[in-house]
Amino acid sequence: MDEDRANKIEEAQLFAEKRSDDHDEAIRELGERVLQLIKRIDRLEEKFDRVLTAADPGSDEPEVPPHSGRLPGGR
């Protein structure tokens, strides 16, 4: 009877350790995904900042794309 109880306790401990290891791995994977998302957001913010600063803030004329066939200044 005591041996049965000891076996059950040992099995429960092994199961708990396995679940703990599984949870640790899942947390590590989630942490890596969060870091990847943060890096991606940083890159997108940098691109957005470049787009915003690419416009000439001193010019009152609307920005005309180079393929439109119109010259800046209405020429």
TAZIVEN-V724255 format. One line per field, one symbol per residue. ss: DSSP state (H for helix, E for strand, C for the rest). phi: phi as a letter, one per 40 degrees, with the letter a starting at -180 (. if undefined). psi: psi as a letter, one per 40 degrees, with the letter a starting at -180 (. if undefined). Layout:
ss = ???
phi = ???
psi = ???
This chain:
ss = CHHHHHHHHHHHHHHHHHHHHHHHHHHHHHHHHHHHHHHHHHHHHHHHHHHHHHCCCCCCCCCCCHHHCCCHHHC
phi = .ccccccccccccccccccccccdcccccccccccccccccdcccccccccccccccccccccbccccgbcdggc
psi = ddddddddddddddddddddddddddddddddddddddddddddddddddddedhheeheiihhideeeiiiee.
